Amino acid sequence: MPTVIKKIEDQKEWDRFVNDKASPSIFHLWKFLKIIEKHTKYELLPYGIYKGDELLSIIPLFYKEILSVKVLFSPPPLTAIPYMGLLIDKDFINFKQSKKDRYIYTISEELCNKIEEIKPDYCSICLFPNLTDIRYFKNKNYFVDTNYTYITKLNEDLNDIWSKIDKGVRNKINTQEKIDIEEIQDASIVYKSIEQRYKDQKINLPIICEDYLSDLKKEFPDNVKIRIAKNNGEIIGSEIVLCYRNVVWDWLGGSKPQTKIPVNEILKWNMIEDYKKKNFNELDYVGANNEKISTFKVKFEPELQSYFRERFGKLFTE
């Protein structure tokens, strides 16, 4: 039976695949993508890859023409999204290898054919960590960048998770300092903190605007969690956590706390405890590429996972 790639115009069909058929990804939800489109001004091209009537995979592409240069992204820049690309069947891990090979070859071929039809001058697609077979892209002479993230399996016993954590971090978490952690609705607190963090490091802010975060919180009140830590009523730390199905993403953290209280360590452990109790299976720390940041994250003894970006062409920013 022939396969075909075509645009999906029906939000219900798209989200039905994301919710029921695919591996967990909050980043692929239709309204999440439309918020990205709104704030980045990229055109969303939501493609599905079909075998007959069966939807095998989806791929959200974002297109824009900048100074006569045609660019294609998944995900687009300034969204703080680590990976997007092809969303695959949640049962992929249980396929026989021969079926895995056919499946990946089919969806990769259809995607590459569509990219060739669009004819961008530059293309960048960052795949989820569970899609590691990138042979087709390499054979098509795409450049391949290897990136990393950390994963903690929350379906392990909580005592086992705790015992693996660096002893110095455990001692900090057991501090007697009074810290209150609560969820709030206002994304501006975290945004301003992130803005200051990047300003201090003299690097560009990786988020397009504050309204982007606010819209995500408004549209996904149960999935976008804005968490703050207080000491004697004063906010001393903040973060944004994303949760969807059985996965939680430690998405965005604020600036380095101006206090000797180990705020970030306490926030991380509280998050682990909280989502463990809620029966989540996996915590993704969203990135282990920056040495300074990964040096902190690795103290929670997570597993290192790689993910890949396929690209061709060159932008003046690279």
C-alpha positions as CSV (number, residue, x, y, z in Angstrom):
1,M,0.0,0.0,0.0
2,P,1.6,3.4,-1.0
3,T,2.4,6.0,1.5
4,V,1.8,9.8,1.1
5,I,2.5,12.9,3.1
6,K,-0.1,15.6,3.2
7,K,-1.3,18.5,5.3
8,I,-3.7,17.8,8.1
9,E,-6.3,20.5,8.4
10,D,-8.4,18.8,11.1
11,Q,-7.3,19.7,14.6
12,K,-9.2,16.7,16.0
13,E,-7.4,14.2,13.7
14,W,-4.1,15.8,14.6
15,D,-4.6,15.8,18.4
16,R,-6.1,12.3,18.3
17,F,-2.8,11.0,17.0
18,V,-0.8,13.0,19.6
19,N,-3.1,11.9,22.5
20,D,-3.7,8.3,21.6
21,K,-1.2,6.9,19.1
22,A,2.0,8.7,19.5
23,S,4.8,8.9,22.1
24,P,4.2,11.7,24.6
25,S,4.9,15.2,23.3
26,I,3.2,18.3,24.6
27,F,5.1,20.3,22.0
28,H,3.1,18.6,19.2
29,L,-0.4,19.5,20.5
30,W,-2.3,21.6,17.9
31,K,-2.9,24.6,20.1
32,F,0.7,24.6,21.3
33,L,1.8,24.8,17.7
34,K,-0.7,27.6,16.9
35,I,0.7,29.6,19.8
36,I,4.2,29.1,18.3
37,E,3.0,30.2,14.9
38,K,1.3,33.3,16.4
39,H,4.4,34.6,18.2
40,T,7.2,33.6,15.8
41,K,5.3,34.7,12.7
42,Y,6.4,31.4,11.0
43,E,3.8,29.6,8.9
44,L,2.8,26.3,10.4
45,L,2.8,23.4,8.0
46,P,1.2,20.4,9.8
47,Y,1.9,17.3,7.8
48,G,0.8,13.8,8.3
49,I,2.4,10.6,6.8
50,Y,-0.2,8.1,5.8
51,K,-0.2,4.5,4.6
52,G,-3.6,4.2,3.1
53,D,-6.0,5.6,5.7
54,E,-3.6,4.9,8.6
55,L,-1.7,7.9,10.0
56,L,1.8,6.7,10.7
57,S,3.5,9.9,11.9
58,I,3.1,13.7,12.0
59,I,5.6,16.4,11.5
60,P,5.0,20.1,12.2
61,L,7.2,22.3,10.0
62,F,7.5,26.1,10.3
63,Y,8.2,28.1,7.2
64,K,9.3,31.7,6.7
65,E,11.0,33.8,4.1
66,I,13.6,36.2,5.6
67,L,15.3,38.6,3.3
68,S,14.6,36.4,0.3
69,V,16.0,33.4,2.2
70,K,13.5,30.5,2.7
71,V,13.9,28.8,6.0
72,L,12.2,25.7,7.4
73,F,12.3,24.7,11.1
74,S,10.9,22.1,13.5
75,P,11.0,23.7,16.1
76,P,11.5,27.3,15.1
77,P,14.1,29.4,17.1
78,L,13.3,31.5,20.2
79,T,10.7,29.0,21.4
80,A,12.9,27.3,24.0
81,I,11.7,24.0,22.6
82,P,14.5,21.5,22.6
83,Y,13.1,19.0,20.0
84,M,10.1,18.5,17.8
85,G,10.3,16.9,14.3
86,L,8.7,13.6,13.5
87,L,6.4,12.2,16.2
88,I,6.4,8.4,16.2
89,D,4.2,5.6,17.2
90,K,4.2,5.0,21.0
91,D,4.5,1.2,20.3
92,F,7.7,1.7,18.2
93,I,9.9,0.4,21.0
94,N,8.1,-3.0,20.8
95,F,8.4,-3.4,17.0
96,K,10.6,-6.0,15.5
97,Q,13.8,-4.5,14.1
98,S,12.7,-5.2,10.5
99,K,9.4,-3.3,11.2
100,K,11.3,-0.5,12.9
101,D,13.6,-0.1,9.8
102,R,10.6,0.0,7.4
103,Y,8.7,2.4,9.6
104,I,11.6,4.9,10.0
105,Y,12.6,4.6,6.4
106,T,9.1,5.3,5.2
107,I,8.4,8.4,7.4
108,S,12.0,9.8,6.8
109,E,11.6,9.4,3.0
110,E,8.2,11.1,2.9
111,L,9.5,14.0,5.0
112,C,12.6,14.5,2.9
113,N,10.6,14.4,-0.3
114,K,8.3,17.1,1.1
115,I,11.3,19.2,2.1
116,E,12.7,18.9,-1.4
117,E,9.4,20.0,-2.8
118,I,9.3,23.1,-0.5
119,K,12.9,23.9,-1.5
120,P,14.1,25.9,1.5
121,D,17.5,27.5,1.5
122,Y,18.0,26.4,5.1
123,C,16.3,23.5,7.0
124,S,16.7,22.5,10.6
125,I,14.8,19.6,12.3
126,C,15.5,18.5,15.8
127,L,14.2,15.0,16.6
128,F,12.9,13.6,19.9
129,P,15.4,11.4,21.9
130,N,13.3,8.3,21.1
131,L,14.1,8.7,17.4
132,T,17.7,7.8,17.0
133,D,17.7,6.1,13.6
134,I,18.9,8.9,11.4
135,R,20.5,6.8,8.6
136,Y,18.1,8.1,5.9
137,F,19.0,11.8,6.7
138,K,22.7,11.0,6.7
139,N,22.3,9.2,3.3
140,K,20.6,12.4,2.0
141,N,23.7,14.3,3.1
142,Y,22.1,16.3,5.9
143,F,24.5,17.6,8.5
144,V,23.8,15.9,11.8
145,D,24.4,17.5,15.2
146,T,24.3,15.4,18.3
147,N,22.8,17.0,21.4
148,Y,22.1,15.6,24.9
149,T,19.5,15.7,27.7
150,Y,19.1,14.0,31.1
151,I,16.3,11.7,32.0
152,T,15.2,10.4,35.5
153,K,12.9,7.4,35.6
154,L,10.1,8.3,38.1
155,N,8.7,4.8,38.0
156,E,11.7,3.7,40.2
157,D,11.3,3.6,44.0
158,L,11.5,7.1,45.5
159,N,14.1,5.9,48.0
160,D,16.3,4.6,45.2
161,I,16.0,7.9,43.4
162,W,17.0,9.7,46.5
163,S,19.9,7.5,47.3
164,K,21.5,8.1,43.9
165,I,21.5,11.8,44.3
166,D,24.9,13.5,45.1
167,K,25.4,13.4,48.9
168,G,26.2,17.2,49.0
169,V,22.9,17.9,47.2
170,R,21.0,15.7,49.6
171,N,22.5,17.6,52.5
172,K,21.4,20.9,51.0
173,I,17.8,19.6,50.4
174,N,17.6,18.7,54.0
175,T,18.3,22.3,55.0
176,Q,16.3,23.6,57.9
177,E,15.6,26.8,56.1
178,K,11.9,27.5,55.7
179,I,10.9,27.4,52.0
180,D,7.4,27.5,50.6
181,I,6.8,26.2,47.1
182,E,3.6,27.1,45.3
183,E,2.1,27.3,41.8
184,I,1.1,30.7,40.4
185,Q,-0.6,31.9,37.2
186,D,1.6,34.8,36.3
187,A,4.3,33.9,33.8
188,S,5.9,37.3,34.0
189,I,7.8,36.5,37.2
190,V,9.7,33.6,35.5
191,Y,10.2,35.5,32.3
192,K,11.8,38.5,34.0
193,S,14.0,36.2,36.0
194,I,15.1,34.3,32.9
195,E,15.7,37.6,31.1
196,Q,18.0,38.7,34.0
197,R,19.8,35.4,33.9
198,Y,20.7,35.7,30.3
199,K,21.5,39.4,30.6
200,D,24.0,38.6,33.3
201,Q,25.6,36.0,31.0
202,K,25.6,38.5,28.1
203,I,23.8,36.1,25.8
204,N,20.6,36.3,23.8
205,L,17.3,35.4,25.5
206,P,16.0,32.1,24.0
207,I,12.3,33.1,24.3
208,I,10.6,35.3,21.8
209,C,8.5,37.3,24.3
210,E,6.7,37.2,27.6
211,D,3.3,36.8,26.0
212,Y,4.4,33.5,24.4
213,L,4.7,32.0,27.9
214,S,1.5,33.7,29.1
215,D,-0.5,32.3,26.2
216,L,0.8,28.8,26.8
217,K,-0.2,29.1,30.5
218,K,-3.6,30.4,29.6
219,E,-4.3,27.6,26.9
220,F,-2.8,24.8,29.0
221,P,-3.5,25.6,32.6
222,D,-3.1,21.9,33.7
223,N,0.0,21.3,31.7
224,V,2.1,24.4,32.2
225,K,3.1,24.8,35.8
226,I,4.7,28.0,37.1
227,R,6.4,27.2,40.4
228,I,7.9,29.7,42.8
229,A,9.9,29.3,46.0
230,K,9.4,31.7,48.8
231,N,11.4,32.5,52.0
232,N,9.6,34.7,54.5
233,G,7.2,35.8,51.8
234,E,10.0,36.8,49.4
235,I,10.3,35.0,46.0
236,I,13.8,33.5,45.9
237,G,13.4,31.1,42.9
238,S,11.1,30.2,40.0
239,E,10.7,27.7,37.2
240,I,8.2,26.5,34.5
241,V,7.4,22.8,34.3
242,L,5.5,21.1,31.5
243,C,3.6,17.9,32.1
244,Y,1.7,15.8,29.6
245,R,0.5,12.2,29.9
246,N,3.3,10.4,31.8
247,V,6.2,12.8,31.1
248,V,7.3,16.0,32.9
249,W,9.7,18.4,31.4
250,D,11.9,20.6,33.6
251,W,11.5,23.3,31.0
252,L,12.6,26.8,32.1
253,G,14.4,28.0,35.2
254,G,14.9,31.5,36.5
255,S,18.0,33.4,37.3
256,K,20.5,32.2,39.9
257,P,19.0,32.9,43.3
258,Q,20.5,35.8,45.3
259,T,20.5,33.8,48.5
260,K,22.6,31.1,50.2
261,I,19.5,28.9,50.5
262,P,19.8,26.0,48.1
263,V,16.6,26.9,46.2
264,N,17.3,25.1,42.9
265,E,18.1,21.8,44.7
266,I,15.0,22.0,46.8
267,L,12.8,22.9,43.7
268,K,14.2,19.9,41.8
269,W,13.6,17.4,44.5
270,N,10.2,18.8,45.3
271,M,9.3,18.4,41.6
272,I,10.6,14.8,41.6
273,E,8.5,14.0,44.7
274,D,5.4,15.7,43.4
275,Y,5.3,14.1,40.0
276,K,6.3,10.7,41.4
277,K,3.2,10.9,43.6
278,K,1.1,11.8,40.5
279,N,2.3,8.6,38.8
280,F,4.4,10.2,36.1
281,N,7.0,7.8,34.6
282,E,9.7,10.1,33.3
283,L,11.4,13.5,34.1
284,D,13.2,15.1,31.2
285,Y,15.6,17.8,32.4
286,V,15.6,19.4,28.9
287,G,19.2,19.7,27.9
288,A,22.6,18.6,29.0
289,N,24.6,20.5,26.4
290,N,25.7,23.5,28.5
291,E,28.6,22.4,30.8
292,K,27.7,24.8,33.5
293,I,24.1,23.7,33.7
294,S,24.7,20.0,33.2
295,T,27.2,20.0,36.1
296,F,24.3,20.9,38.3
297,K,21.7,18.5,36.8
298,V,24.0,15.5,36.8
299,K,24.1,15.6,40.6
300,F,20.6,14.2,40.5
301,E,22.1,11.1,38.8
302,P,19.9,11.0,35.7
303,E,20.4,9.0,32.6
304,L,22.2,10.7,29.6
305,Q,20.2,10.5,26.3
306,S,21.2,11.8,22.9
307,Y,19.0,13.4,20.3
308,F,19.8,14.6,16.9
309,R,19.4,17.7,14.7
310,E,19.4,17.3,10.9
311,R,20.0,20.4,8.8
312,F,21.3,21.7,5.5
313,G,22.2,25.1,4.2
314,K,23.8,27.9,6.3
315,L,22.5,30.9,8.1
316,F,24.5,34.0,8.8
317,T,23.9,33.3,12.6
318,E,25.7,29.9,12.4
